[in-house]
């Protein structure tokens, strides 16, 4: 009989606390712009921060609040910005796509040398000496 009373008391306590939590969640909800989840879904989901925000959800919130442009995501490109503009109901302004370009190849035969390095065979050490031996700062030191 004692076990049944303990089980019933525990079950009743769980039921009361569950109802209390359900009621609290209903009255304490924070309203959110309904476009934010749609905008987040339209973004590429890389969460890279290339746009200047912490991730895609932060960018979506900023776009919905008007604090960011629909073409702020460099990863998504033109398709993503058009999709975001359609969701927001605004005109998409064309943006010039950015492409990474290596300024020099940096290999022994291609990149000119500033000096002849004869030291510790370690790229970090060599780079600390006047930024490495290559004229091009993007070239591999080749060590």
Phi and psi in degrees as GROMACS dihedral restraints (atoms count N, CA, C in turn):
[ dihedral_restraints ]
;  ai    aj    ak    al  type     phi  dphi    fc
    3     4     5     6     1   -64.1    20    10
    4     5     6     7     1   -36.2    20    10
    6     7     8     9     1   -65.5    20    10
    7     8     9    10     1   -41.8    20    10
    9    10    11    12     1   -63.7    20    10
   10    11    12    13     1   -39.2    20    10
   12    13    14    15     1   -65.3    20    10
   13    14    15    16     1   -42.7    20    10
   15    16    17    18     1   -64.3    20    10
   16    17    18    19     1   -43.4    20    10
   18    19    20    21     1   -64.6    20    10
   19    20    21    22     1   -42.5    20    10
   21    22    23    24     1   -65.4    20    10
   22    23    24    25     1   -41.0    20    10
   24    25    26    27     1   -65.3    20    10
   25    26    27    28     1   -42.9    20    10
   27    28    29    30     1   -65.6    20    10
   28    29    30    31     1   -42.1    20    10
   30    31    32    33     1   -64.1    20    10
   31    32    33    34     1   -42.6    20    10
   33    34    35    36     1   -64.7    20    10
   34    35    36    37     1   -41.2    20    10
   36    37    38    39     1   -61.5    20    10
   37    38    39    40     1   -44.6    20    10
   39    40    41    42     1   -61.8    20    10
   40    41    42    43     1   -41.5    20    10
   42    43    44    45     1   -64.5    20    10
   43    44    45    46     1   -45.3    20    10
   45    46    47    48     1   -64.0    20    10
   46    47    48    49     1   -45.4    20    10
   48    49    50    51     1   -66.3    20    10
   49    50    51    52     1   -36.8    20    10
   51    52    53    54     1   -63.4    20    10
   52    53    54    55     1   -43.8    20    10
   54    55    56    57     1   -64.8    20    10
   55    56    57    58     1   -38.3    20    10
   57    58    59    60     1   -63.8    20    10
   58    59    60    61     1   -43.9    20    10
   60    61    62    63     1   -65.5    20    10
   61    62    63    64     1   -40.1    20    10
   63    64    65    66     1   -63.8    20    10
   64    65    66    67     1   -42.0    20    10
   66    67    68    69     1   -66.2    20    10
   67    68    69    70     1   -43.3    20    10
   69    70    71    72     1   -63.9    20    10
   70    71    72    73     1   -40.9    20    10
   72    73    74    75     1   -66.9    20    10
   73    74    75    76     1   -30.1    20    10
   75    76    77    78     1   -70.5    20    10
   76    77    78    79     1   -41.5    20    10
   78    79    80    81     1   -88.7    20    10
   79    80    81    82     1   -18.3    20    10
   81    82    83    84     1  -107.4    20    10
   82    83    84    85     1    19.0    20    10
   84    85    86    87     1   -71.4    20    10
   85    86    87    88     1   148.7    20    10
   87    88    89    90     1  -100.4    20    10
   88    89    90    91     1   122.9    20    10
   90    91    92    93     1   -72.4    20    10
   91    92    93    94     1   140.5    20    10
   93    94    95    96     1  -128.2    20    10
   94    95    96    97     1   144.4    20    10
   96    97    98    99     1   -58.9    20    10
   97    98    99   100     1   127.7    20    10
   99   100   101   102     1   -68.4    20    10
  100   101   102   103     1   -13.2    20    10
  102   103   104   105     1   -79.5    20    10
  103   104   105   106     1   -21.7    20    10
  105   106   107   108     1   -59.8    20    10
  106   107   108   109     1   -49.0    20    10
  108   109   110   111     1   -63.8    20    10
  109   110   111   112     1   -33.2    20    10
  111   112   113   114     1   -69.3    20    10
  112   113   114   115     1   -42.4    20    10
  114   115   116   117     1   -64.6    20    10
  115   116   117   118     1   -41.6    20    10
  117   118   119   120     1   -61.3    20    10
  118   119   120   121     1   -40.5    20    10
  120   121   122   123     1   -66.5    20    10
  121   122   123   124     1   -32.6    20    10
  123   124   125   126     1   -76.3    20    10
  124   125   126   127     1   -22.8    20    10
  126   127   128   129     1   -74.8    20    10
  127   128   129   130     1   158.7    20    10
  129   130   131   132     1   -65.3    20    10
  130   131   132   133     1   -23.1    20    10
  132   133   134   135     1    82.9    20    10
  133   134   135   136     1    17.4    20    10
  135   136   137   138     1   -75.0    20    10
  136   137   138   139     1   -25.1    20    10
  138   139   140   141     1    49.9    20    10
  139   140   141   142     1    41.4    20    10
  141   142   143   144     1   -86.1    20    10
  142   143   144   145     1   -24.4    20    10
  144   145   146   147     1    81.8    20    10
  145   146   147   148     1     8.1    20    10
  147   148   149   150     1   -64.3    20    10
  148   149   150   151     1   -21.3    20    10
  150   151   152   153     1   -80.9    20    10
  151   152   153   154     1   -12.6    20    10
  153   154   155   156     1   100.2    20    10
  154   155   156   157     1    -0.2    20    10
  156   157   158   159     1  -110.2    20    10
  157   158   159   160     1   166.4    20    10
  159   160   161   162     1   -63.8    20    10
  160   161   162   163     1   -29.0    20    10
  162   163   164   165     1  -177.2    20    10
  163   164   165   166     1  -173.3    20    10
  165   166   167   168     1   -65.0    20    10
  166   167   168   169     1   -36.8    20    10
  168   169   170   171     1   -65.6    20    10
  169   170   171   172     1   -39.1    20    10
  171   172   173   174     1   -66.1    20    10
  172   173   174   175     1   -40.1    20    10
  174   175   176   177     1   -65.2    20    10
  175   176   177   178     1   -42.5    20    10
  177   178   179   180     1   -60.2    20    10
  178   179   180   181     1   -41.6    20    10
  180   181   182   183     1   -64.4    20    10
  181   182   183   184     1   -42.2    20    10
  183   184   185   186     1   -65.6    20    10
  184   185   186   187     1   -38.4    20    10
  186   187   188   189     1   -65.1    20    10
  187   188   189   190     1   -44.1    20    10
  189   190   191   192     1   -63.6    20    10
  190   191   192   193     1   -34.5    20    10
  192   193   194   195     1   -83.7    20    10
  193   194   195   196     1    -7.7    20    10
  195   196   197   198     1    85.8    20    10
  196   197   198   199     1    14.5    20    10
  198   199   200   201     1   -94.8    20    10
  199   200   201   202     1    -0.7    20    10
  201   202   203   204     1  -145.5    20    10
  202   203   204   205     1   154.0    20    10
  204   205   206   207     1   -81.3    20    10
  205   206   207   208     1   155.1    20    10
  207   208   209   210     1   -69.8    20    10
  208   209   210   211     1   -17.4    20    10
  210   211   212   213     1  -102.9    20    10
  211   212   213   214     1    29.2    20    10
  213   214   215   216     1   -77.3    20    10
  214   215   216   217     1   -17.0    20    10
  216   217   218   219     1   -89.0    20    10
  217   218   219   220     1   107.2    20    10
  219   220   221   222     1   -73.2    20    10
  220   221   222   223     1   -22.8    20    10
  222   223   224   225     1   -73.7    20    10
  223   224   225   226     1   -41.1    20    10
  225   226   227   228     1   -71.0    20    10
  226   227   228   229     1   -32.0    20    10
  228   229   230   231     1    73.5    20    10
  229   230   231   232     1  -156.3    20    10
  231   232   233   234     1   -67.0    20    10
  232   233   234   235     1   -41.7    20    10
  234   235   236   237     1   -59.7    20    10
  235   236   237   238     1   -45.4    20    10
  237   238   239   240     1   -65.7    20    10
  238   239   240   241     1   -43.0    20    10
  240   241   242   243     1   -65.3    20    10
  241   242   243   244     1   -34.9    20    10
  243   244   245   246     1   -66.4    20    10
  244   245   246   247     1   -40.4    20    10
  246   247   248   249     1   -64.5    20    10
  247   248   249   250     1   -42.7    20    10
  249   250   251   252     1   -66.3    20    10
  250   251   252   253     1   -39.8    20    10
  252   253   254   255     1   -63.9    20    10
  253   254   255   256     1   -38.2    20    10
  255   256   257   258     1   -64.8    20    10
  256   257   258   259     1   -42.1    20    10
  258   259   260   261     1   -64.5    20    10
  259   260   261   262     1   -41.9    20    10
  261   262   263   264     1   -78.2    20    10
  262   263   264   265     1   -15.4    20    10
  264   265   266   267     1    74.4    20    10
  265   266   267   268     1    33.1    20    10
  267   268   269   270     1  -125.0    20    10
  268   269   270   271     1   169.6    20    10
  270   271   272   273     1   -82.7    20    10
  271   272   273   274     1   134.2    20    10
  273   274   275   276     1   -84.2    20    10
  274   275   276   277     1   126.2    20    10
  276   277   278   279     1   -89.5    20    10
  277   278   279   280     1   133.3    20    10
  279   280   281   282     1   -64.1    20    10
  280   281   282   283     1   143.5    20    10
  282   283   284   285     1  -127.0    20    10
  283   284   285   286     1   142.4    20    10
  285   286   287   288     1   -77.9    20    10
  286   287   288   289     1   123.7    20    10
  288   289   290   291     1   -70.5    20    10
  289   290   291   292     1   143.3    20    10
  291   292   293   294     1   -98.5    20    10
  292   293   294   295     1   137.5    20    10
  294   295   296   297     1  -128.7    20    10
  295   296   297   298     1   133.3    20    10
  297   298   299   300     1   -72.3    20    10
  298   299   300   301     1   133.0    20    10
  300   301   302   303     1  -128.4    20    10
  301   302   303   304     1   126.5    20    10
  303   304   305   306     1   -81.6    20    10
  304   305   306   307     1   124.3    20    10
  306   307   308   309     1   -76.8    20    10
  307   308   309   310     1   -24.4    20    10
  309   310   311   312     1  -150.8    20    10
  310   311   312   313     1   158.5    20    10
  312   313   314   315     1   -82.5    20    10
  313   314   315   316     1   -27.2    20    10
  315   316   317   318     1    75.7    20    10
  316   317   318   319     1     0.0    20    10
  318   319   320   321     1   -79.3    20    10
  319   320   321   322     1   167.1    20    10
  321   322   323   324     1   -52.9    20    10
  322   323   324   325     1   -43.6    20    10
  324   325   326   327     1   -81.5    20    10
  325   326   327   328     1   -19.2    20    10
  327   328   329   330     1   -96.3    20    10
  328   329   330   331     1   -45.1    20    10
  330   331   332   333     1   -90.8    20    10
  331   332   333   334     1   135.0    20    10
  333   334   335   336     1   -76.3    20    10
  334   335   336   337     1   151.4    20    10
  336   337   338   339     1  -102.7    20    10
  337   338   339   340     1   144.3    20    10
  339   340   341   342     1   -81.4    20    10
  340   341   342   343     1   -36.0    20    10
  342   343   344   345     1  -159.1    20    10
  343   344   345   346     1   168.9    20    10
  345   346   347   348     1   -94.8    20    10
  346   347   348   349     1   118.5    20    10
  348   349   350   351     1   -92.5    20    10
  349   350   351   352     1   122.5    20    10
  351   352   353   354     1  -131.1    20    10
  352   353   354   355     1    88.2    20    10
  354   355   356   357     1  -152.4    20    10
  355   356   357   358     1  -154.1    20    10
  357   358   359   360     1   -62.7    20    10
  358   359   360   361     1   132.0    20    10
  360   361   362   363     1   -78.7    20    10
  361   362   363   364     1    71.9    20    10
  363   364   365   366     1  -148.4    20    10
  364   365   366   367     1   124.3    20    10
  366   367   368   369     1   -60.6    20    10
  367   368   369   370     1   -39.1    20    10
  369   370   371   372     1   -64.4    20    10
  370   371   372   373     1   -43.5    20    10
  372   373   374   375     1   -65.5    20    10
  373   374   375   376     1   -44.5    20    10
  375   376   377   378     1   -64.3    20    10
  376   377   378   379     1   -38.0    20    10
  378   379   380   381     1   -68.1    20    10
  379   380   381   382     1   -32.8    20    10
  381   382   383   384     1   -68.3    20    10
  382   383   384   385     1   -15.5    20    10
  384   385   386   387     1   -93.1    20    10
  385   386   387   388     1    92.4    20    10
  387   388   389   390     1    59.3    20    10
  388   389   390   391     1    31.3    20    10
  390   391   392   393     1    75.1    20    10
  391   392   393   394     1    21.4    20    10
  393   394   395   396     1    93.4    20    10
  394   395   396   397     1   169.8    20    10
  396   397   398   399     1   -88.6    20    10
  397   398   399   400     1    -3.7    20    10
  399   400   401   402     1   -92.4    20    10
  400   401   402   403     1   145.3    20    10
  402   403   404   405     1   -65.6    20    10
  403   404   405   406     1   -40.1    20    10
  405   406   407   408     1   -80.7    20    10
  406   407   408   409     1   121.9    20    10
  408   409   410   411     1   -69.9    20    10
  409   410   411   412     1   -11.5    20    10
  411   412   413   414     1   -95.9    20    10
  412   413   414   415     1    -5.2    20    10
  414   415   416   417     1   -79.1    20    10
  415   416   417   418     1   149.2    20    10
  417   418   419   420     1   -70.5    20    10
  418   419   420   421     1   140.8    20    10
  420   421   422   423     1   -72.5    20    10
  421   422   423   424     1   -21.7    20    10
  423   424   425   426     1    75.7    20    10
  424   425   426   427     1    26.6    20    10
